[in-house]
Amino acid sequence: MQNLIKGVNYLNVKIHPIAQKSEIKGEMSDGTLKIDIAAIPQQGRANKELINFLSREFKIPTQNISIEQGFTSSRKLVRIVT
């Protein structure tokens, strides 16, 4: 998993919604994180769970995490401010 540095970080992620639990499954060859998300991809629920999961995982507030690209795609660019 990638380490965050102080400041603004960007993560490329590929999510798999409707999983049993939210968890990081690994890293692709291009550095993209594969993440299972325990939410359905409707009405922004999977995006919200992704933000909540990353907040818990990196121990930072949810307001410091935003999805910059890929709102309706499984591939997303996530901005994290530490």
SERO-4910 file (N, C-alpha, C, O; in steps of 0.05 Angstrom, whole numbers):
BEGIN
 pado doro    nc1    nc2    nc3   cac1   cac2   cac3    cc1    cc2    cc3    oc1    oc2    oc3
  Met    A     17    -24      0      0      0      0     18     25      0     40     25     11
  Gln    A      8     45    -12     23     70    -14     23     85     12      4     84     27
  Asn    A     45     98     18     48    115     42     39    143     35     45    153     13
  Leu    A     26    156     53     18    184     50     39    202     61     51    196     81
  Ile    A     44    224     47     63    244     57     46    268     66     24    272     57
  Lys    A     58    284     82     44    308     92     38    327     69     56    333     53
  Gly    A     14    336     67      5    353     45    -17    341     29    -35    328     41
  Val    A    -17    344      3    -38    334    -15    -27    309    -29     -6    309    -41
  Asn    A    -43    287    -27    -36    262    -40    -59    255    -59    -82    261    -54
  Tyr    A    -52    242    -81    -71    231    -99    -68    201   -102    -46    191   -105
  Leu    A    -90    187   -100    -90    158   -103   -107    150   -127   -130    159   -129
  Asn    A    -97    133   -144   -113    120   -164   -124     94   -151   -109     78   -141
  Val    A   -150     91   -153   -162     67   -141   -181     54   -161   -193     68   -178
  Lys    A   -184     29   -159   -204     14   -174   -221     -1   -153   -210    -18   -138
  Ile    A   -246      6   -153   -263     -6   -132   -280    -29   -144   -286    -30   -168
  His    A   -286    -48   -126   -305    -70   -132   -327    -68   -112   -324    -76    -89
  Pro    A   -350    -56   -120   -372    -53   -101   -387    -79    -95   -381   -100   -107
  Ile    A   -405    -78    -76   -422   -100    -68   -405   -123    -56   -411   -147    -60
  Ala    A   -383   -117    -42   -366   -136    -30   -377   -143     -2   -393   -128      9
  Gln    A   -368   -164     10   -375   -172     37   -366   -151     58   -380   -145     77
  Lys    A   -342   -140     53   -331   -120     71   -312   -102     55   -302   -110     35
  Ser    A   -309    -78     65   -291    -59     52   -262    -65     61   -256    -66     85
  Glu    A   -245    -69     41   -217    -75     47   -199    -71     22   -209    -73     -1
  Ile    A   -174    -65     27   -155    -62      5   -147    -90     -3   -138   -107     13
  Lys    A   -149    -96    -29   -143   -123    -39   -116   -125    -51   -106   -147    -55
  Gly    A   -103   -102    -57    -76   -104    -68    -70    -80    -85    -85    -60    -85
  Glu    A    -48    -82   -100    -40    -60   -117    -35    -71   -145    -22    -92   -148
  Met    A    -44    -56   -165    -40    -64   -192    -12    -56   -201      1    -41   -187
  Ser    A     -3    -66   -224     24    -61   -233     29    -31   -238     52    -23   -237
  Asp    A      8    -16   -244     12     13   -248      9     30   -222      9     54   -223
  Gly    A      7     16   -199      5     30   -174    -23     35   -164    -27     45   -142
  Thr    A    -43     29   -181    -71     33   -173    -79     13   -151    -72    -11   -152
  Leu    A    -92     24   -130   -101      7   -108   -127     -7   -115   -145      6   -125
  Lys    A   -129    -33   -110   -154    -48   -114   -168    -49    -87   -156    -58    -67
  Ile    A   -192    -39    -86   -207    -38    -61   -235    -50    -64   -250    -42    -82
  Asp    A   -242    -69    -47   -269    -79    -45   -285    -59    -28   -275    -50     -8
  Ile    A   -309    -53    -37   -327    -35    -22   -353    -49    -16   -366    -60    -33
  Ala    A   -361    -48     10   -385    -61     19   -409    -41     17   -421    -34     36
  Ala    A   -415    -34     -8   -438    -17    -14   -445    -20    -43   -429    -28    -60
  Ile    A   -470    -14    -49   -479    -15    -77   -472     10    -92   -471     32    -80
  Pro    A   -467      8   -118   -460     32   -133   -484     47   -143   -487     52   -167
  Gln    A   -501     55   -125   -525     71   -132   -527     95   -113   -522     93    -89
  Gln    A   -535    118   -124   -539    142   -109   -515    150    -92   -518    162    -71
  Gly    A   -491    145   -102   -466    153    -89   -459    137    -64   -440    144    -50
  Arg    A   -472    115    -59   -467     99    -35   -439     87    -35   -425     87    -15
  Ala    A   -430     76    -58   -403     65    -60   -382     86    -56   -361     82    -43
  Asn    A   -386    110    -68   -367    132    -65   -365    140    -36   -343    145    -26
  Lys    A   -388    143    -23   -388    151      6   -374    130     23   -359    137     41
  Glu    A   -379    104     17   -366     83     33   -336     83     27   -320     78     45
  Leu    A   -327     89      2   -299     91     -4   -286    113     13   -265    108     25
  Ile    A   -298    136     14   -287    158     30   -287    150     60   -267    156     73
  Asn    A   -308    138     70   -308    130     98   -287    109    104   -274    110    125
  Phe    A   -284     90     86   -264     69     89   -236     81     89   -220     74    107
  Leu    A   -229     98     70   -203    110     70   -198    128     94   -175    129    104
  Ser    A   -219    141    104   -216    156    129   -208    138    152   -191    145    168
  Arg    A   -221    115    155   -215     97    176   -187     85    172   -171     82    191
  Glu    A   -180     78    147   -155     65    141   -131     83    147   -111     74    158
  Phe    A   -133    108    139   -111    127    142   -114    145    167    -96    161    172
  Lys    A   -136    141    182   -140    156    207   -139    186    202   -125    201    216
  Ile    A   -155    195    182   -158    223    177   -188    229    173   -203    211    167
  Pro    A   -196    255    177   -224    262    175   -234    258    146   -220    262    127
  Thr    A   -260    251    144   -272    247    118   -271    273    101   -270    271     76
  Gln    A   -273    296    114   -272    321     98   -246    326     85   -244    343     68
  Asn    A   -225    311     92   -199    313     79   -196    295     55   -174    293     42
  Ile    A   -217    280     48   -217    261     25   -238    269      6   -261    274     13
  Ser    A   -231    270    -20   -251    275    -41   -245    259    -66   -222    252    -71
  Ile    A   -266    253    -80   -262    239   -106   -261    261   -127   -280    276   -131
  Glu    A   -238    262   -141   -234    283   -161   -243    275   -189   -252    292   -204
  Gln    A   -240    249   -196   -249    239   -222   -260    211   -218   -253    197   -200
  Gly    A   -279    204   -236   -290    177   -236   -313    172   -218   -316    150   -207
  Phe    A   -331    192   -215   -354    190   -197   -371    166   -204   -383    153   -187
  Thr    A   -374    160   -230   -392    138   -239   -376    114   -250   -388     96   -262
  Ser    A   -350    114   -246   -333     93   -257   -321     77   -234   -321     86   -211
  Ser    A   -312     53   -240   -298     37   -219   -270     47   -215   -258     42   -194
  Arg    A   -259     62   -234   -232     74   -231   -236    103   -222   -251    118   -235
  Lys    A   -222    111   -201   -226    137   -189   -199    150   -182   -179    135   -177
  Leu    A   -198    176   -182   -175    191   -172   -185    204   -146   -203    220   -146
  Val    A   -171    197   -124   -179    206    -98   -158    225    -88   -134    220    -89
  Arg    A   -167    248    -77   -150    268    -65   -151    266    -35   -173    266    -24
  Ile    A   -128    264    -22   -126    262      7   -108    284     17    -85    286      8
  Val    A   -118    300     36   -101    321     48    -94    311     76   -111    305     93
  Thr    A    -68    310     82    -59    301    108    -46    324    123    -37    321    146
***
